[in-house]
Amino acid sequence: MHRFILSVLIVALVAAPGAAQQLDLVFDPARTVIEFTLDATLHKVHGTFELVRGTVLYDPATGEVSGAIVIDARSGDTGNDKRDRDMHSKVLESDTHPTIEFVPELVVGDFPVAGNGNAKVVGSFRVGGREHPVEIPLDLTVTGADVEIRGQFEVPYVEWGLEDPSKFVLRVAKEVVVTITAHATVTPATVEEAN
């Protein structure tokens, strides 16, 4: 079965641009790790979020992408209850905005048929009820129908209008670094999805 899928992917990716078939990427929440790091006075804050779902339709001929990666904002966890309460109530306002979403629009670069490649995905990042353009560099590893996607990018959350949680003594950076390691299953898109 994997050989059949790989054969279809090869045909789809290397065919003439007009004939390339669109591809579905369905992300596996159980095999996806979303981590963040925030510099603070005398230490770094490390935390995690959980993926709710992710489904992306990718056109190798044009690089165009549609779909969404949806993260549970309420799952944010730094291992410190008070800090987490402040993060959810003051910064993310996760009761009002329970999800964080990345909506991809375009992939630029090498999406490999097999093995390793590098690309960049361009899209919008929705957090705290606000939407912002982002570009995320990606390292890709394709093994059969499985794609491992690794990316890291900086979120200038204060510039984006979220509250700065710094206090009189404790100061934190105005940017948070987000690191994602995700696994997705790649299959050819159905006719209905492609249209």
C-alpha positions in Angstrom: 0.0 0.0 0.0 2.8 2.4 0.9 4.5 1.7 -2.4 1.3 2.5 -4.3 0.8 5.8 -2.4 4.5 6.7 -2.9 4.1 6.0 -6.6 1.1 8.3 -6.8 2.9 11.0 -5.0 5.9 10.8 -7.3 3.6 11.0 -10.3 1.8 14.0 -8.8 4.9 15.9 -7.8 7.0 15.4 -10.9 4.3 15.6 -13.6 3.9 18.7 -15.7 2.6 21.6 -13.7 -0.8 21.5 -15.3 -1.1 17.8 -14.4 0.2 17.8 -10.9 -2.4 16.4 -8.4 -3.2 18.2 -5.3 -2.3 16.6 -2.0 -4.0 16.2 1.4 -2.0 16.5 4.5 -3.8 15.4 7.7 -1.9 16.1 10.9 -1.8 13.7 13.8 -2.3 15.4 17.1 -0.8 12.5 19.0 2.5 12.8 17.1 2.7 16.6 17.1 4.7 18.6 19.7 4.2 22.4 20.0 6.7 24.1 22.4 7.4 27.7 23.2 10.2 29.5 25.0 10.1 32.9 26.5 13.1 34.7 27.9 12.5 36.1 31.4 14.6 37.7 34.2 17.2 35.1 35.3 15.5 32.2 33.5 13.6 31.0 30.5 10.0 29.9 30.5 9.3 26.7 28.6 5.8 25.5 27.8 3.6 23.5 25.4 0.3 23.6 23.6 -1.7 20.8 22.1 -2.8 20.4 18.5 -6.6 20.0 18.0 -6.5 19.2 14.3 -4.8 20.1 11.1 -5.9 19.5 7.5 -4.1 21.1 4.6 -4.7 20.9 0.8 -1.5 21.5 -1.1 -1.1 22.1 -4.8 2.5 21.2 -5.9 2.1 22.9 -9.3 1.4 26.4 -7.8 2.5 26.0 -4.2 -0.9 27.2 -3.1 -2.2 25.8 0.2 -5.6 26.0 2.0 -6.9 24.6 5.3 -5.9 25.3 8.9 -3.8 24.1 11.8 -5.9 24.5 15.0 -4.2 24.6 18.4 -6.0 24.5 21.8 -5.1 27.9 23.4 -6.5 26.6 26.8 -4.0 23.7 26.7 -1.0 26.1 27.2 1.1 24.8 30.1 4.4 26.1 31.6 4.3 23.9 34.7 3.5 26.8 37.0 -0.2 27.2 37.9 -0.1 30.9 38.8 1.9 31.8 35.7 -0.5 29.7 33.6 -3.5 31.4 35.0 -2.0 34.8 34.1 -1.1 33.6 30.6 -4.6 32.4 30.0 -6.5 35.3 31.6 -4.3 38.2 30.8 -2.3 37.4 27.7 -4.2 34.8 25.6 -7.7 35.5 27.0 -8.2 31.8 26.2 -11.7 31.7 27.6 -12.8 34.2 24.9 -10.4 32.9 22.2 -10.1 29.2 22.9 -8.1 28.4 19.7 -4.9 29.6 18.0 -4.9 29.0 14.3 -2.4 29.0 11.5 -3.9 29.4 8.0 -1.4 28.6 5.3 -1.6 30.2 1.9 1.6 29.3 0.0 4.6 26.9 0.2 7.8 28.1 -1.3 10.8 25.7 -1.7 11.5 22.0 -1.9 8.7 19.7 -0.8 10.4 16.4 -1.4 8.9 13.3 -2.9 11.0 11.3 -0.5 13.8 12.1 2.0 14.6 15.6 3.2 13.8 19.1 2.0 13.4 22.7 3.1 10.6 25.0 2.4 8.9 28.1 3.7 5.2 28.4 4.4 3.4 31.8 4.2 0.1 32.4 5.9 -1.7 34.1 8.8 -1.5 33.4 12.5 -4.6 34.0 14.5 -4.1 34.5 18.3 -6.1 36.4 20.8 -8.8 37.3 18.2 -6.2 39.0 16.0 -4.7 37.9 12.7 -1.1 38.5 11.6 1.0 37.5 8.5 3.8 35.0 9.2 6.5 33.1 7.3 7.7 29.8 8.8 10.8 28.0 7.6 10.3 24.3 7.5 12.5 21.2 7.5 10.7 18.3 5.9 11.3 14.5 6.0 9.1 12.3 3.8 9.0 8.6 4.5 6.3 6.8 2.4 3.0 8.5 3.2 4.4 10.1 6.4 5.8 13.6 6.4 7.6 15.0 9.4 7.5 18.8 9.5 9.8 20.8 11.8 9.5 24.6 12.1 10.5 27.4 14.4 9.3 31.0 14.3 9.1 34.1 16.5 5.8 35.6 17.7 6.1 39.3 18.6 3.1 39.0 20.9 3.3 42.5 22.5 3.6 44.1 19.0 0.6 42.0 18.0 -1.5 43.6 20.7 -1.3 40.9 23.5 -0.6 42.0 27.0 3.0 42.1 28.3 3.0 40.0 31.5 6.1 41.7 32.9 5.9 42.8 36.5 8.0 45.2 38.5 10.8 42.7 39.2 10.1 40.0 36.7 10.7 41.1 33.1 10.0 39.0 30.1 10.9 39.3 26.4 8.4 40.8 24.0 8.7 37.8 21.7 8.1 34.1 22.2 9.8 31.4 20.1 7.5 28.7 18.9 8.9 25.3 17.8 6.7 22.7 16.1 7.5 19.1 15.3 4.5 17.6 13.5 3.6 14.4 11.6 1.1 14.3 8.8 -0.2 11.7 6.4 -0.1 12.6 2.8 -2.6 11.3 0.2 -3.8 12.5 -3.2 -6.7 14.9 -2.9 -10.1 13.7 -4.0 -11.8 15.4 -7.0 -14.2 17.2 -4.7 -11.5 18.6 -2.5 -9.4 19.8 -5.5 -12.4 21.7 -7.0 
